[in-house]
Amino acid sequence: MEEEESEVKAADKKDENVVFVGKKGVMGYVLAVVTQFNSGVESVTLKARGKLISRAVDVAEIVRNRFLPEVSVKDITIKTEELTSEDGSASKVSAIEIQLGK
């Protein structure tokens, strides 16, 4: 039982260090990433889908080049996710996860 609880806590902690890139301005996401690093975390993951992938790349590069030069890209994962719309039709969309770390 204790092992299950520690796994849940680890999963919750991992989710805290994730920034989902959406339709807001780039600098809002940059601020979110910089704030997380300033709060003491060792890594932050940017996640985006579809047309917003380029915005996630922009966020990562702005953080690395302008605000936190000690941060580097640790891992990049690309994948295809299947989304189901309200009418039941499925569509595939590209997704990216960019892990930044100190």
Buried (B, 14 or more C-beta within 10 A) or exposed (E): EEEEEEEEEEEEEEEEBEBEBEEEEBEEBBBBBBEBBEEEBEBBBBBBBEEBBEBBBBBBBBBBEEBBEEBEBBEEEEEEEEEEEEEEEEEEEEBBBBBBBE
